[in-house]
Amino acid sequence: FETLSDPYWQAGLLGNLSGAYLELGRLSEARDCSLRSLVLRARIGDRHGQGYSHDCLGRIYLRMGRADKAREAALRSLS
């Protein structure tokens, strides 16, 4: 998707990778993909996608034992 220069699909793929990494317990990679996805989604104004990225980040931070960051991400997901 990077070769297509389409940030919408790049962000979607990164979001999917984030979920896969989360399921595998690879939390640092999951967080990095979610953050990269969030940046792209914010850049193109994809509000729905931003909510999804924040939700993923919340679940990642919860698994990392960072309840404070998980709560913050969950609240951002709702807004």
C-alpha positions in Angstrom: 0.0 0.0 0.0 2.9 2.4 0.5 3.8 2.1 -3.2 0.2 3.1 -4.1 0.6 6.3 -2.0 -2.9 5.8 -0.6 -2.9 6.8 3.1 -6.4 5.5 3.7 -5.4 1.9 2.9 -2.0 2.3 4.5 -3.7 3.3 7.8 -6.2 0.4 7.5 -3.4 -2.1 7.0 -1.4 -0.7 9.9 -4.6 -1.0 12.0 -5.0 -4.6 11.0 -1.3 -5.3 11.8 -1.8 -3.7 15.2 -4.6 -6.1 16.0 -2.6 -9.1 14.8 0.4 -8.1 16.9 -1.8 -7.6 19.9 -3.2 -11.1 19.5 0.3 -12.4 19.3 1.3 -10.5 22.5 3.8 -8.4 20.6 2.7 -5.2 22.3 5.5 -2.8 21.2 4.9 -3.6 17.6 1.1 -3.4 18.1 1.5 0.1 19.7 3.8 1.3 17.0 1.4 0.2 14.2 -1.5 1.8 16.0 0.3 5.1 16.4 1.4 5.1 12.8 -2.1 4.4 11.7 -3.5 7.1 13.9 -1.1 9.7 12.4 -2.2 8.8 8.9 -5.9 8.8 9.8 -5.6 12.2 11.5 -3.8 13.6 8.4 -6.6 12.5 6.0 -9.4 13.4 8.4 -10.7 9.8 8.9 -12.5 10.3 12.2 -14.0 6.8 12.3 -10.5 5.3 11.8 -9.1 7.5 14.5 -11.6 6.2 16.9 -10.6 2.6 15.9 -6.9 3.4 16.4 -7.5 4.9 19.9 -9.6 1.9 20.8 -6.8 -0.4 19.7 -4.3 1.7 21.7 -6.5 1.4 24.8 -6.5 -2.4 24.5 -2.7 -2.4 24.0 -2.0 -0.2 26.9 -4.3 -2.3 29.1 -2.3 -5.4 28.2 0.9 -3.4 29.0 -0.4 -2.7 32.4 -0.7 1.0 31.7 -4.3 1.6 33.0 -3.8 5.4 32.9 -2.9 5.4 29.2 -5.6 2.8 28.4 -8.3 5.0 30.0 -7.0 8.0 28.1 -7.1 6.2 24.8 -10.5 4.8 25.5 -11.9 8.2 26.2 -10.4 9.6 23.0 -12.0 6.7 21.1 -15.4 7.8 22.4 -14.8 11.4 21.4 
